Amino acid sequence: MTEPAATAAILAAIGLLLLLSALASPLPGRLGVPALVLFLLVGILAGEEGLGGIPFDDYGLAFRLGCIALVLILFDGGLNTSLAAFRAAALRATLLATLGVVTTALVVAALGVALGLSLPLALLVGAVVSSTDAAAVFSVLRSSGVRLQAETATTLEVESGLNDPMAMLLTVLTTEFVLGGERTSTQATLYFAQQFAVGGASGAAIGWLARSLLPALRLPAAGLYPVITVAIAFLAFGVATLLDGSGFLAAYLAGLLTASGALPYRHGVRRVHDSLAWLAQILMFVLLGLLVFPSRLVPALGIGLALAAVLALVARPLAVLLSLAPFRIPWRERAFIGWVGLRGAVPIVLATYPVLRGVHDGDRLFHLVFFVVLVNSLVPGATVAWMARKLGLARGAEPTPAASVEVVSLREFPGEFVWYFVAATSPAAGAALQALPIPEGSVAALVVRGAEVIAPRGGTVLQAADQICLFATAAQRGVLDRVFGAREERLPA
């Protein structure tokens, strides 16, 4: 086959896999499981032992592409986390991401030894599966129509941004130990401290610099601003890593601080990064699925089921109990956080690292971790929405906004578009707009009534089940909440 033909064949295969993954992505949510399960299965089916028959065993390429994907995903997570929410949940999330990760790793490793795994292999399994993936939780909740209470959702969200770097560092240290490294406990502690200090400082510095410079940029096209923010993500990771810090922590913090200031074309930038994060997840999961040989999963069935059970029923709940002990948190919230520690692609990416370093039984480790992650995602994942309702932590699902309204502008305005659903019991139902106490300066932009779009006027009478979009400042939203009810969604101006 000629080089152009080979390139065309590769691109066609990638395009087909992406198309199949994207088209089938609504299916897992309806079944109550994370979408990552589908993407992994697509990769397996396309692999050498599947229907596609694609030969792929390049762990090095998978690890590098996985790192790039994780940088994009973590930066996107930072962009969509408010600085206020981060501050509110930082202490709890930090303990979950440090003490919780170590506790999870030790408990899983102890069970692995009890089940007959060698100590090195058990320690590696524990380290690799110690990180959670809140994105998997939120994908299931969104598809089921369940919304968590703000405090619980924020804790899970911030934890997911902080525990990936911890799991990576733990995997690196454990791999060194297995290969005969001679770090003392003091040296290991200093290594962790250095990684978090340098990574945190690098991410904060680059994020602060981006926050300061972006509003002053005058680029010729709006599409260039996402190019700048992608560059910020890669710079944060690269600079921190080269300085012996945690690049993943730096990428998350850079996204967080970049979005905390005036961000030109904010809504468009976030939309691009959301698309990039989805693309990165699909590519990463499919690629990692290609590395899996189903015939090698069979020997891991018994131990894999046992490890997955202890991870969900013992290790994660115990880690949450210890980490959140200093806080006065209702037992329902502790129970939910302990149950929804779903595992995502991060453990599978981390499992490729010992293989690259030449650890004995590395291939067995990869397939064992894959099996543990798959089972852990399927079982708790299918019950996340049910558990949230059972524990009373879910807010009622509200109708999503019927349209998207935004101002495309280089500068940010002191306000945002807010959608409200007019319930039958709302003071606004049956009232004309001019009769409602809408604050001066707040403007009604759109009313959607079924399939009809109405340009609102003072005499427009709102009906139950209408959706209305208003432009309002933060100071005006309290009054609007009382008039129309709980907000559905806020779209940055």
C-alpha positions as CSV (number, residue, x, y, z in Angstrom):
1,M,0.0,0.0,0.0
2,T,1.4,3.4,-0.9
3,E,2.0,6.1,1.7
4,P,-1.0,8.3,0.7
5,A,-3.3,5.2,0.7
6,A,-2.0,4.1,4.1
7,T,-2.6,7.6,5.5
8,A,-6.1,7.7,4.0
9,A,-6.9,4.3,5.5
10,I,-5.7,5.4,9.0
11,L,-7.8,8.6,8.8
12,A,-10.8,6.7,7.5
13,A,-10.6,4.3,10.4
14,I,-10.2,7.1,12.9
15,G,-13.2,8.9,11.4
16,L,-15.3,5.8,11.5
17,L,-14.5,5.1,15.1
18,L,-15.2,8.7,16.2
19,L,-18.5,8.7,14.3
20,L,-19.6,5.4,15.8
21,S,-18.6,6.6,19.3
22,A,-20.3,10.0,19.0
23,L,-23.5,8.6,17.5
24,A,-23.8,6.0,20.2
25,S,-22.9,8.3,23.1
26,P,-26.5,8.8,24.3
27,L,-27.0,5.1,24.8
28,P,-24.9,4.7,28.0
29,G,-26.7,7.6,29.7
30,R,-30.1,5.9,29.1
31,L,-28.7,2.8,30.7
32,G,-27.3,4.7,33.6
33,V,-23.6,4.1,32.9
34,P,-20.8,6.5,31.9
35,A,-20.1,7.1,28.2
36,L,-16.5,6.1,28.7
37,V,-17.7,2.4,28.9
38,L,-19.1,2.7,25.4
39,F,-15.9,4.3,24.0
40,L,-13.7,1.6,25.6
41,L,-15.9,-1.1,24.1
42,V,-15.7,0.5,20.7
43,G,-11.9,0.3,21.0
44,I,-12.0,-3.3,22.0
45,L,-14.3,-4.3,19.1
46,A,-12.1,-2.5,16.7
47,G,-8.9,-4.1,18.1
48,E,-6.9,-7.0,17.0
49,E,-9.2,-9.6,18.6
50,G,-12.3,-7.7,17.7
51,L,-14.4,-7.2,14.6
52,G,-12.1,-4.5,13.3
53,G,-8.9,-6.5,13.6
54,I,-6.7,-3.3,14.0
55,P,-3.3,-4.3,15.4
56,F,-2.2,-1.9,18.1
57,D,0.2,-2.4,21.0
58,D,2.1,0.9,21.2
59,Y,1.9,1.7,24.9
60,G,4.3,4.6,24.5
61,L,2.0,6.3,22.0
62,A,-1.0,5.6,24.1
63,F,0.6,7.1,27.2
64,R,1.7,10.3,25.4
65,L,-1.6,10.8,23.7
66,G,-3.4,10.1,27.0
67,C,-1.3,12.8,28.7
68,I,-2.3,15.3,26.0
69,A,-5.9,14.4,26.4
70,L,-5.8,14.7,30.2
71,V,-4.3,18.1,29.9
72,L,-7.2,19.3,27.7
73,I,-9.7,17.6,30.0
74,L,-8.3,19.1,33.2
75,F,-7.9,22.6,31.7
76,D,-11.5,22.4,30.6
77,G,-12.5,21.4,34.1
78,G,-10.7,24.4,35.5
79,L,-12.4,26.7,33.0
80,N,-15.8,25.5,34.1
81,T,-15.1,25.7,37.9
82,S,-15.7,29.1,39.5
83,L,-13.0,30.4,41.8
84,A,-15.5,30.9,44.6
85,A,-16.7,27.3,44.4
86,F,-13.0,26.1,44.3
87,R,-12.2,28.1,47.5
88,A,-15.3,26.7,49.3
89,A,-14.5,23.1,48.5
90,A,-10.6,23.3,48.3
91,L,-9.8,21.9,51.8
92,R,-12.3,19.0,51.6
93,A,-11.3,18.2,48.1
94,T,-7.6,18.4,48.9
95,L,-7.9,15.9,51.7
96,L,-9.9,13.6,49.4
97,A,-7.3,14.0,46.7
98,T,-4.3,13.2,49.0
99,L,-5.3,11.2,52.1
100,G,-8.2,9.7,50.2
101,V,-6.0,8.6,47.3
102,V,-3.3,7.0,49.5
103,T,-6.0,5.2,51.7
104,T,-7.7,3.8,48.6
105,A,-4.3,2.6,47.2
106,L,-3.3,0.9,50.4
107,V,-6.6,-0.9,51.0
108,V,-6.8,-2.2,47.4
109,A,-3.1,-3.3,47.6
110,A,-3.8,-5.2,50.9
111,L,-6.7,-7.1,49.3
112,G,-4.6,-7.8,46.2
113,V,-1.9,-9.5,48.4
114,A,-4.6,-11.4,50.2
115,L,-5.9,-12.6,46.8
116,G,-2.5,-13.9,45.8
117,L,-1.0,-11.1,43.8
118,S,2.6,-10.4,44.4
119,L,3.3,-7.3,46.6
120,P,4.8,-5.2,43.7
121,L,1.8,-6.0,41.4
122,A,-0.7,-5.3,44.3
123,L,0.9,-2.0,45.1
124,L,0.8,-0.9,41.5
125,V,-2.8,-1.9,41.1
126,G,-3.7,0.1,44.2
127,A,-1.8,3.2,43.1
128,V,-3.2,3.1,39.5
129,V,-6.9,2.8,40.5
130,S,-6.7,5.3,43.3
131,S,-8.0,8.3,41.2
132,T,-11.7,9.1,40.7
133,D,-13.4,10.6,37.7
134,A,-16.2,13.0,38.6
135,A,-16.8,13.7,34.9
136,A,-18.2,10.2,34.7
137,V,-20.5,10.9,37.6
138,F,-21.8,14.1,36.1
139,S,-22.3,12.6,32.6
140,V,-24.6,10.0,34.2
141,L,-26.4,12.6,36.3
142,R,-27.0,14.9,33.4
143,S,-28.4,12.1,31.2
144,S,-30.7,11.0,34.0
145,G,-32.0,14.5,34.7
146,V,-30.7,14.6,38.3
147,R,-28.9,17.6,39.6
148,L,-26.8,17.4,42.8
149,Q,-27.0,19.9,45.6
150,A,-24.3,22.6,44.9
151,E,-22.0,21.7,47.9
152,T,-21.9,18.0,47.0
153,A,-21.4,18.7,43.3
154,T,-18.6,21.2,44.0
155,T,-16.7,18.8,46.3
156,L,-16.7,16.0,43.6
157,E,-15.8,18.4,40.9
158,V,-12.8,20.0,42.6
159,E,-11.7,16.6,43.9
160,S,-11.5,15.2,40.3
161,G,-9.3,18.1,39.3
162,L,-6.9,17.5,42.2
163,N,-6.7,13.7,42.6
164,D,-5.4,12.9,39.1
165,P,-2.0,14.6,39.8
166,M,-1.8,12.7,43.1
167,A,-2.5,9.3,41.5
168,M,0.1,10.0,38.8
169,L,2.8,10.8,41.4
170,L,1.8,7.8,43.5
171,T,2.1,5.6,40.4
172,V,5.5,7.0,39.5
173,L,6.9,6.4,43.0
174,T,5.4,2.9,43.2
175,T,6.9,2.0,39.9
176,E,10.3,3.2,41.1
177,F,10.0,1.2,44.2
178,V,9.0,-2.0,42.3
179,L,12.0,-1.5,40.0
180,G,14.4,-1.2,42.9
181,G,14.4,2.5,43.6
182,E,16.0,3.6,46.9
183,R,13.9,6.6,47.9
184,T,13.5,6.9,51.6
185,S,10.1,7.9,53.1
186,T,11.5,11.4,53.7
187,Q,12.6,11.7,50.1
188,A,9.2,10.4,48.9
189,T,7.5,13.0,51.1
190,L,9.7,15.8,49.7
191,Y,9.0,14.6,46.2
192,F,5.3,14.9,46.7
193,A,5.7,18.3,48.3
194,Q,7.9,19.5,45.4
195,Q,5.5,18.3,42.8
196,F,2.5,20.0,44.3
197,A,4.4,23.2,45.2
198,V,6.0,23.6,41.8
199,G,2.9,22.5,39.9
200,G,0.6,24.7,41.9
201,A,2.9,27.7,41.6
202,S,3.5,27.2,37.9
203,G,-0.2,26.8,37.1
204,A,-1.2,29.8,39.3
205,A,1.5,32.0,37.7
206,I,0.6,31.1,34.1
207,G,-3.1,31.3,34.8
208,W,-2.7,34.7,36.5
209,L,-0.6,35.9,33.5
210,A,-3.2,34.7,31.1
211,R,-6.0,36.4,33.1
212,S,-4.0,39.6,33.0
213,L,-3.0,39.5,29.3
214,L,-6.1,38.0,27.5
215,P,-8.4,41.1,28.0
216,A,-5.7,43.3,26.4
217,L,-5.2,41.1,23.3
218,R,-6.8,42.4,20.0
219,L,-6.6,39.4,17.7
220,P,-8.0,39.7,14.1
221,A,-10.4,36.8,14.5
222,A,-12.5,35.4,17.4
223,G,-11.4,31.9,16.5
224,L,-7.8,32.7,17.6
225,Y,-8.7,33.1,21.3
226,P,-9.3,29.4,21.8
227,V,-5.9,28.8,20.2
228,I,-4.4,31.1,22.9
229,T,-6.1,29.2,25.7
230,V,-5.0,25.8,24.3
231,A,-1.5,27.2,24.3
232,I,-1.9,28.2,27.9
233,A,-3.0,24.7,28.8
234,F,0.0,23.1,27.1
235,L,2.4,25.7,28.5
236,A,1.2,25.2,32.0
237,F,1.7,21.4,31.8
238,G,5.1,21.7,30.0
239,V,6.6,24.4,32.2
240,A,5.6,22.7,35.4
241,T,6.8,19.3,34.3
242,L,10.2,20.6,33.1
243,L,10.6,22.3,36.5
244,D,9.9,18.9,38.2
245,G,6.4,19.8,39.2
246,S,2.9,18.3,38.6
247,G,1.9,19.3,35.1
248,F,-1.6,18.0,35.5
249,L,-2.2,20.2,38.6
250,A,-0.7,23.2,36.7
251,A,-3.1,22.6,33.8
252,Y,-6.1,22.5,36.1
253,L,-5.1,25.6,38.1
254,A,-4.3,27.5,34.9
255,G,-7.7,26.9,33.5
256,L,-9.3,27.9,36.8
257,L,-7.5,31.2,37.0
258,T,-7.8,32.0,33.3
259,A,-11.6,31.8,33.6
260,S,-11.7,33.8,36.9
261,G,-11.0,37.1,35.1
262,A,-12.3,38.9,32.0
263,L,-12.1,36.3,29.2
264,P,-12.8,37.6,25.7
265,Y,-15.5,35.6,23.8
266,R,-15.9,33.5,27.0
267,H,-18.8,31.5,25.8
268,G,-17.2,30.6,22.5
269,V,-13.9,29.7,24.2
270,R,-15.7,27.4,26.6
271,R,-17.6,25.8,23.8
272,V,-14.4,25.0,21.9
273,H,-12.7,23.6,25.0
274,D,-15.8,21.5,25.8
275,S,-15.6,20.0,22.3
276,L,-11.9,19.4,22.6
277,A,-12.4,17.7,26.0
278,W,-15.0,15.4,24.4
279,L,-12.8,14.7,21.4
280,A,-9.9,14.0,23.8
281,Q,-12.0,11.6,25.9
282,I,-13.3,9.7,22.9
283,L,-9.9,9.3,21.3
284,M,-8.3,8.3,24.6
285,F,-10.9,5.7,25.5
286,V,-11.0,4.2,22.0
287,L,-7.2,4.1,21.8
288,L,-6.9,2.5,25.2
289,G,-9.6,0.0,24.2
290,L,-7.4,-1.0,21.2
291,L,-4.7,-2.0,23.6
292,V,-6.9,-4.5,25.3
293,F,-7.0,-8.2,24.3
294,P,-10.3,-9.8,25.5
295,S,-8.5,-13.2,25.8
296,R,-6.2,-11.7,28.5
297,L,-9.2,-10.3,30.5
298,V,-10.5,-13.8,31.2
299,P,-7.7,-14.7,33.6
300,A,-8.3,-11.5,35.5
301,L,-12.0,-12.2,36.0
302,G,-12.0,-13.5,39.5
303,I,-9.4,-11.1,41.0
304,G,-10.8,-8.3,39.0
305,L,-14.3,-8.7,40.4
306,A,-13.0,-8.9,44.0
307,L,-10.8,-5.8,43.5
308,A,-13.7,-3.9,42.0
309,A,-16.0,-4.9,44.9
310,V,-13.5,-3.8,47.6
311,L,-12.8,-0.6,45.7
312,A,-16.5,0.4,45.7
313,L,-17.6,-1.1,49.0
314,V,-14.5,-0.7,51.2
315,A,-11.7,1.4,49.9
316,R,-13.5,4.4,48.6
317,P,-16.0,4.7,51.5
318,L,-13.2,4.3,54.1
319,A,-11.1,6.9,52.2
320,V,-14.0,9.4,52.3
321,L,-14.7,8.6,56.0
322,L,-11.1,9.4,57.0
323,S,-10.7,12.4,54.7
324,L,-13.9,14.1,55.7
325,A,-13.7,13.3,59.4
326,P,-12.6,16.9,60.4
327,F,-15.7,18.4,58.8
328,R,-19.3,18.5,60.0
329,I,-20.9,16.9,56.9
330,P,-24.2,15.1,57.0
331,W,-23.9,11.4,56.7
332,R,-26.0,11.3,53.6
333,E,-23.4,13.5,51.7
334,R,-20.5,11.3,53.0
335,A,-22.3,8.2,51.9
336,F,-23.0,9.5,48.4
337,I,-19.4,10.8,47.9
338,G,-18.1,7.4,49.1
339,W,-20.4,5.6,46.6
340,V,-19.8,7.6,43.5
341,G,-16.0,7.4,43.3
342,L,-16.2,6.2,39.7
343,R,-13.0,5.4,37.8
344,G,-12.4,6.7,34.4
345,A,-9.6,6.7,31.8
346,V,-7.0,8.1,34.1
347,P,-6.2,4.7,35.8
348,I,-6.0,3.0,32.4
349,V,-3.5,5.7,31.2
350,L,-1.5,5.3,34.4
351,A,-1.5,1.5,33.9
352,T,0.5,2.0,30.7
353,Y,3.4,3.7,32.6
354,P,4.7,0.6,34.5
355,V,4.5,-1.3,31.1
356,L,6.7,1.4,29.5
357,R,9.2,1.2,32.4
358,G,9.5,-2.6,31.9
359,V,7.8,-3.7,35.1
360,H,7.4,-7.5,35.3
361,D,3.8,-8.5,34.7
362,G,3.0,-5.1,33.3
363,D,0.7,-6.4,30.7
364,R,-1.2,-8.4,33.3
365,L,-1.4,-5.2,35.4
366,F,-2.9,-3.3,32.4
367,H,-5.6,-5.8,31.8
368,L,-6.4,-6.2,35.5
369,V,-6.8,-2.5,35.9
370,F,-8.9,-2.2,32.8
371,F,-11.3,-4.9,34.2
372,V,-11.5,-3.2,37.6
373,V,-12.3,0.2,36.0
374,L,-14.9,-1.3,33.7
375,V,-16.7,-3.1,36.5
376,N,-16.4,-0.2,38.9
377,S,-17.9,2.2,36.3
378,L,-20.8,-0.2,35.4
379,V,-22.1,-1.0,38.9
380,P,-21.9,2.2,40.9
381,G,-22.4,4.1,37.6
382,A,-25.8,2.5,37.1
383,T,-27.0,3.5,40.6
384,V,-25.6,7.1,40.9
385,A,-28.9,8.8,40.0
386,W,-30.9,6.4,42.2
387,M,-28.5,6.9,45.1
388,A,-28.7,10.7,44.8
389,R,-32.5,10.5,45.0
390,K,-32.5,8.0,47.8
391,L,-30.2,10.1,50.0
392,G,-32.2,13.3,49.2
393,L,-29.2,15.0,47.6
394,A,-30.8,15.6,44.2
395,R,-32.5,18.7,43.2
396,G,-35.6,18.4,41.0
397,A,-34.8,18.2,37.3
398,E,-35.9,21.4,35.6
399,P,-36.6,21.9,31.9
400,T,-33.5,22.9,30.0
401,P,-33.5,26.3,28.2
402,A,-35.2,26.2,24.9
403,A,-32.5,28.2,23.2
404,S,-29.1,29.7,23.7
405,V,-28.7,33.5,23.8
406,E,-25.3,35.1,24.0
407,V,-23.5,38.3,23.2
408,V,-20.4,37.8,21.1
409,S,-18.1,40.5,22.2
410,L,-14.4,41.1,22.8
411,R,-15.1,42.5,26.2
412,E,-17.3,41.2,29.0
413,F,-20.5,43.0,30.1
414,P,-21.5,43.2,33.8
415,G,-24.3,40.8,33.4
416,E,-25.4,37.5,31.9
417,F,-28.4,35.9,30.2
418,V,-30.5,33.9,32.6
419,W,-33.3,31.5,31.7
420,Y,-36.3,30.9,33.9
421,F,-39.1,28.4,33.7
422,V,-42.5,29.9,34.6
423,A,-44.2,27.4,36.9
424,A,-47.9,27.5,37.4
425,T,-47.3,28.6,41.0
426,S,-44.9,31.4,40.0
427,P,-46.0,35.0,40.6
428,A,-45.2,35.6,36.9
429,A,-47.8,33.1,35.6
430,G,-50.7,35.1,34.1
431,A,-49.0,38.5,34.6
432,A,-48.0,41.0,32.0
433,L,-44.2,41.8,31.9
434,Q,-44.9,45.5,32.7
435,A,-46.7,44.5,35.9
436,L,-43.8,42.5,37.3
437,P,-41.2,44.1,39.5
438,I,-38.4,43.6,37.1
439,P,-35.3,45.7,38.2
440,E,-34.4,48.7,36.1
441,G,-31.6,47.7,33.6
442,S,-32.7,44.1,33.4
443,V,-34.1,43.3,29.9
444,A,-36.4,40.5,28.8
445,A,-34.8,39.1,25.6
446,L,-36.9,36.1,24.6
447,V,-40.0,34.1,25.5
448,V,-40.5,30.6,24.3
449,R,-44.0,29.1,24.5
450,G,-44.0,25.5,23.1
451,A,-42.8,25.8,19.5
452,E,-43.5,29.6,19.4
453,V,-40.8,32.2,19.9
454,I,-42.1,35.5,21.2
455,A,-40.4,38.9,21.2
456,P,-41.4,40.2,24.6
457,R,-43.1,43.6,25.1
458,G,-44.4,45.3,28.2
459,G,-47.9,43.9,27.5
460,T,-46.8,40.3,26.9
461,V,-48.7,38.1,29.3
462,L,-46.6,35.1,30.6
463,Q,-48.3,31.7,30.8
464,A,-47.4,28.6,32.9
465,A,-44.7,26.5,31.2
466,D,-43.3,29.6,29.4
467,Q,-39.5,29.9,29.3
468,I,-38.2,33.5,29.5
469,C,-34.6,34.7,29.0
470,L,-33.5,38.0,30.7
471,F,-30.2,39.9,30.7
472,A,-29.4,40.8,34.3
473,T,-26.5,41.7,36.6
474,A,-25.6,39.7,39.7
475,A,-27.2,42.3,41.9
476,Q,-30.5,42.0,40.0
477,R,-30.8,38.2,40.1
478,G,-32.1,37.9,43.6
479,V,-35.2,39.9,42.7
480,L,-35.7,38.0,39.5
481,D,-35.4,34.7,41.4
482,R,-38.3,35.6,43.6
483,V,-40.4,36.7,40.6
484,F,-39.7,33.8,38.3
485,G,-38.5,31.0,40.5
486,A,-35.2,29.1,40.5
487,R,-32.8,29.8,37.6
488,E,-32.4,27.1,35.0
489,E,-29.0,28.1,33.5
490,R,-26.7,31.0,33.2
491,L,-25.1,31.9,29.9
492,P,-22.1,34.3,30.1
493,A,-22.5,37.4,28.1
